[in-house]
Amino acid sequence: MNPSQVLEAYLFHLRHERGLSANSLLATIQAQRTWEAWLQKEAYRRTWMQATPQDLQGFLRSRAHLTDQTNGVTRWHLRSLYQWLQREGHALANLALSLETKARSPRISHLRYIPTPAEVHRMLQLPDKTSLNGIQDRVMLELLYATGVRAIELLTTQLHCVWPSERKAAVQGKGGKERLVVMNDTAAHWLQLYIKGIHPILIRRRRIARLPTQGDRYLFPSVQNAGALTYSVLRRRVKKYAEEAGIPMLTPHGLRHAFATHLYQGGADLRSIQLLLGHENLSTTTIYTQALTNYLKDLIEKHHPRGERFVLH
């Protein structure tokens, strides 16, 4: 097989055997394109299957100015690719064994602003309840905050996978893994209203626009594109309402963080939050303990007599 066919087989392996998500596959493809472009320019036009250990080291040296996170993705891809290449019998040795196993430096922790429950409640009241887009926006905001789903999970949810009367829905998470999420009565009420009164109107508009019928199955179908609403549309709408509510820099993922943080502040245990968020590892969920710790520190600084921002009344 030529290099293109071998790479296609490798990507098939990642997608169907290892269950990588679409975003992970895109990152892998981008890393491979960068590697191939460097070889074409610097290594006498050798293909990635003809590359040498010296080529590999030279390529990584050329990327030394990039962050550890970016280079970490590239190193993972190269090690995985050449390990698979040897295992499948396309190479006699694993080229990536020569890679230095340099440990990644700790990622700088950027504290994101977590809106308070009152701020989120204020934002949820902002969409226009008398307009089609307003009701759709209200439903999306309610579901993001009530269930903690990722933006891509929300947008790819299909109509037949939601049961408002049972206050639950099935979403497809990372790696194509499906999980059930639950919601509160308020979110279920708005979802029921949307399914009965708004979704049929959206489908009629899709028919007028002659959009493909396969896009009709989505809970939030686009009336301008073939499939569902895009992430850019969702992000723009969340940002609009957040700014109106006085919440800085809020994204759809920020509502997921708010969901988990408010649960933890309310006394929910981390294992339950892990299950609700669909995290594979508990260590991923523990970032919300940091949010609570920062919240409590801020509380002490403001209200304790020895706090730096305490004001005596």
C-alpha positions in Angstrom: 0.0 0.0 0.0 1.1 3.6 -0.6 1.4 6.1 2.3 -2.0 7.5 1.7 -3.7 4.1 1.9 -1.7 3.2 5.0 -2.7 6.5 6.7 -6.3 5.9 5.8 -6.1 2.5 7.5 -4.5 4.0 10.5 -7.3 6.7 10.8 -9.9 3.9 10.4 -8.2 2.1 13.4 -8.4 5.3 15.5 -12.0 5.9 14.7 -13.5 2.5 14.9 -11.2 0.4 17.1 -9.9 3.0 19.5 -13.1 5.1 19.5 -11.4 8.6 19.1 -13.7 11.5 19.0 -14.1 13.7 15.9 -12.0 16.5 17.5 -9.2 14.1 18.4 -9.2 12.8 14.8 -9.0 16.3 13.4 -6.0 17.0 15.8 -4.3 13.8 14.6 -4.8 14.7 10.9 -3.5 18.2 11.5 -0.4 16.9 13.2 0.2 14.5 10.3 -0.2 17.2 7.7 2.4 19.3 9.6 4.8 16.4 9.7 4.4 15.6 6.0 4.8 19.3 5.1 8.1 19.5 7.1 9.4 16.3 5.3 8.6 17.7 1.9 10.5 20.9 2.7 13.4 19.7 4.8 14.0 16.0 4.1 14.5 15.7 0.4 10.9 14.9 -0.1 10.9 11.7 1.8 7.5 10.4 2.7 6.5 9.8 6.3 7.0 6.1 5.7 10.6 6.8 4.5 11.5 9.1 7.3 14.5 8.6 9.5 15.0 9.0 13.3 17.1 12.1 12.5 14.1 13.5 10.5 11.9 13.0 13.5 14.3 14.7 15.9 14.8 17.6 13.4 11.0 18.1 13.1 10.5 18.2 16.8 13.4 20.7 17.2 11.8 23.0 14.7 8.7 23.0 17.0 10.5 23.7 20.2 9.1 27.2 20.4 5.5 25.9 20.6 3.7 25.0 23.9 4.1 21.7 25.6 0.5 21.0 25.1 0.8 21.5 21.3 3.9 19.4 21.1 2.4 16.8 23.4 -0.3 16.2 20.8 2.3 15.8 18.0 4.5 13.4 20.1 1.5 11.3 20.9 0.5 11.1 17.3 3.9 10.2 16.1 4.4 7.5 18.7 1.0 6.0 18.1 1.3 6.1 14.3 4.7 4.4 14.1 3.9 1.9 16.8 0.8 0.9 14.8 2.8 0.8 11.6 5.2 -1.7 13.1 2.5 -3.8 14.7 0.6 -4.0 11.3 3.8 -5.2 9.5 4.3 -2.0 7.4 7.6 -1.3 9.1 10.4 -3.4 10.6 10.9 -1.1 13.5 9.1 1.6 15.5 10.6 4.9 14.3 9.2 6.8 17.2 11.2 4.7 19.7 13.9 7.3 19.2 11.7 10.1 20.5 12.8 11.7 23.8 10.1 11.1 26.4 10.3 14.6 27.7 7.7 15.2 30.4 5.2 17.9 29.8 5.5 20.9 32.1 2.4 21.6 34.2 -0.2 23.5 32.3 -0.7 27.0 33.6 -4.1 27.1 35.4 -6.3 29.9 34.1 -9.1 30.5 36.6 -12.2 30.9 34.6 -15.1 33.0 35.9 -17.9 30.8 37.2 -21.3 32.6 37.3 -23.3 32.5 40.4 -26.7 30.7 40.4 -28.4 34.1 40.6 -26.5 35.3 37.5 -27.4 32.1 35.6 -31.0 32.5 36.6 -31.0 36.1 35.4 -29.5 35.1 32.1 -32.1 32.3 31.6 -34.9 34.9 31.8 -33.5 37.0 29.0 -34.6 35.1 25.8 -37.8 36.4 24.2 -40.6 34.0 25.1 -42.8 35.2 22.3 -40.4 34.4 19.4 -39.2 31.2 17.8 -35.5 32.0 18.2 -36.2 33.2 21.8 -37.8 29.9 22.8 -35.1 27.9 21.1 -32.5 29.9 22.9 -34.2 29.4 26.3 -34.4 25.6 25.7 -30.7 25.4 24.8 -29.6 27.5 27.8 -31.8 25.5 30.1 -30.4 22.2 28.9 -26.8 23.3 29.0 -27.2 24.4 32.6 -29.6 21.7 33.8 -27.7 18.7 32.4 -24.1 19.8 32.0 -23.8 18.4 28.5 -21.1 19.5 26.2 -22.0 21.9 23.4 -21.4 19.2 20.7 -23.5 16.8 22.6 -26.4 19.2 22.8 -26.2 20.1 19.1 -26.0 16.5 17.9 -28.9 15.3 20.1 -31.6 13.7 18.0 -35.3 14.3 18.5 -36.1 10.7 19.3 -33.5 10.6 22.1 -35.2 13.1 24.4 -38.1 12.3 26.8 -39.3 15.4 28.5 -42.0 13.6 30.4 -39.4 11.4 32.0 -36.9 14.3 32.4 -34.1 12.5 30.6 -32.2 12.4 27.3 -29.6 10.3 25.5 -26.6 12.1 24.2 -23.5 10.9 22.3 -20.3 12.0 24.1 -16.6 11.7 23.3 -15.5 8.7 21.3 -19.1 8.0 20.3 -20.1 6.8 23.7 -23.8 7.3 24.6 -25.0 8.2 28.0 -28.2 9.3 29.7 -28.6 12.7 31.2 -31.3 14.0 33.5 -32.9 17.4 33.8 -35.0 19.4 36.2 -38.7 20.1 35.8 -38.2 23.6 34.4 -35.9 22.4 31.6 -38.3 19.5 30.8 -41.2 22.0 30.6 -39.4 24.2 28.1 -38.2 21.2 26.1 -41.8 19.9 25.9 -43.0 23.3 24.7 -40.3 23.5 22.1 -40.9 20.0 20.7 -44.6 20.5 20.4 -44.7 24.1 19.1 -41.3 25.2 17.7 -39.6 22.1 16.2 -42.4 21.5 13.6 -42.1 25.1 12.4 -38.4 24.7 11.9 -39.0 21.5 9.9 -41.5 23.3 7.6 -38.9 26.1 7.1 -36.3 23.4 6.2 -38.8 22.0 3.6 -39.3 25.4 2.1 -35.5 25.9 1.9 -35.2 22.4 0.4 -32.7 21.2 2.9 -31.8 17.5 3.2 -34.4 15.6 5.3 -31.7 13.8 7.3 -31.1 17.0 9.1 -34.7 17.0 10.4 -33.8 14.4 13.0 -31.8 16.8 15.1 -33.4 18.4 18.2 -32.0 21.8 17.0 -32.0 21.7 13.2 -30.6 24.5 11.2 -32.9 26.3 8.8 -29.9 27.5 6.8 -27.6 24.5 6.7 -28.0 20.8 5.9 -27.7 19.6 9.5 -28.0 20.9 13.0 -27.2 24.4 14.4 -23.5 25.0 14.4 -21.3 25.6 17.4 -20.6 29.2 16.3 -24.3 30.0 16.4 -24.7 28.5 19.8 -21.6 30.3 21.1 -22.7 33.6 19.7 -26.2 33.3 21.4 -24.7 32.3 24.8 -22.3 35.2 24.6 -25.1 37.7 23.8 -27.3 36.7 26.8 -24.3 36.5 29.1 -23.2 40.0 28.2 -26.8 41.2 28.8 -26.7 39.5 32.2 -23.4 41.1 33.1 -21.5 37.7 33.0 -18.0 38.1 31.6 -16.6 35.7 29.0 -19.2 33.0 29.2 -19.2 30.1 26.7 -21.4 27.1 26.3 -18.7 25.1 28.1 -18.8 27.7 30.9 -22.4 26.6 31.6 -21.1 23.1 31.9 -18.6 24.3 34.5 -21.3 26.2 36.3 -23.5 23.1 36.4 -20.8 21.0 38.0 -19.5 23.7 40.3 -23.0 24.6 41.6 -23.7 20.9 42.2 -20.5 20.6 44.2 -21.2 23.7 46.2 -24.6 22.3 47.0 -23.1 19.2 48.5 -23.1 16.7 45.6 -20.3 14.1 45.7 -17.6 14.0 43.0 -18.5 10.5 41.9 -22.1 11.6 41.1 -20.8 14.7 39.3 -18.4 12.5 37.3 -21.3 10.3 36.2 -23.4 13.3 35.2 -20.6 14.9 33.2 -19.6 11.7 31.5 -16.0 11.9 32.6 -14.0 8.7 32.3 -11.6 9.6 35.1 -12.4 11.2 38.5 -9.3 13.3 38.2 -10.9 15.3 35.4 -13.9 16.1 37.7 -11.7 17.3 40.6 -11.1 20.6 38.9 -14.4 21.7 40.4 -13.0 21.3 43.9 -10.5 24.1 42.9 -13.5 26.3 41.9 -15.1 25.8 45.3 -11.8 26.4 47.1 -11.3 29.7 45.3 -14.9 30.6 46.0 -14.4 30.0 49.8 -11.1 31.9 49.8 -12.8 34.9 48.2 -15.6 34.6 50.8 -13.1 34.8 53.6 -11.3 37.8 52.1 -14.6 39.7 51.8 -16.3 38.7 55.1 -13.7 37.7 57.7 -12.4 40.6 59.8 -8.9 39.7 58.9 -9.6 39.5 55.2 -8.0 41.9 52.8 -11.3 43.2 51.3 -13.3 43.2 54.6 -15.3 46.3 55.1 -16.5 47.1 58.6 -20.1 48.3 58.6 
